[in-house]
Amino acid sequence: MGGSPPRPQPPDLRSRPRPGRSPRAGALGVFAASAIVLILTVPTTAATYRIEVTPPFAGVAPIAASSANTDGCHTAARFVVPASANLSTGRVRSDGISSASGCGGAPYPQYAVTGDDLGFQGPNFTVPVSGTYTISFVWRLSFAVSLSASGDASDYAQASLFTLEALFVPSNQSSLYVDASNVLFVRIHSGTYANSTEDLVVGLSGKVSLVAGLVYQFLTVLIVETTSWLVGPGVESAAFDFAHGGDGGRLRSMALTG
């Protein structure tokens, strides 16, 4: 009644529920129970202390979860390639597609959303001295995005890639976030068609204060989403192929230096 509804705001990436899991803010730590306990011992000098974890991962739990949500009479959300995370190679993959088409001109939103969480958590480690440390993660990402939109100005198709980087503390089920919603890639199209292929090497780092003797775990998660949003006639579709070229994403390293 009286115009199109406002475009929905971006989701809270740390609280969006996933099937079989509680909201992200306090529950990515559920993977801690399944990780193999491994305390890394690294030679130290007066100048630096460094831990680096690279594939094949030991004492690390894979994170691979998908969710889909639709509303409307002509909407669909599906996964061509299911979410997966490989401990031997550090590789993650997924391929989600969402679409929405006009529902007889009905003046209410039709939407479809796909979402994947892809990453790794662990291993256990401690630091010898309390203080400020730098943690870093290096990802190689290879993916293809296809968007199509033929509705009016309020309609759109969107593909998004975010990352969550943290240290997890098993003893109190909390996380020390380096970056809780870093935007790596977002494409939104309304009334146009676009096709994009990306090949990126992403290094992310930040400083955290750690306590000697307390057990920590690395935590890195890629959040891959598609959204198709339509009011009235038209067709919207979004595809995020994170298995592009047989590669997808690869976690090259997780490291701590202090």
Secondary structure, DSSP 8 states (H G I E B T S, - for coil): --S---------TTT--BTTB--HHHHGGGGGGGS----------SS--EEEE-SS-SS-EEEEEEEEEEESTTEEEEEEEEEEE-TTT-EEEEEEEEEEE--TT-SSEEEEEEEEEEEEEEEEE--SS-EEEEEEEEEEEEEEEEEEE-S-TT-EEEEEEEEEEEEEETTTTEEEEEEEEEEEEEEEESS-EEEEEEEEEEEEEEEEEE-TT--EEEEEEEEEEEEEEEESS-EEEEEEETTGGGT-EEEEEEEEE-
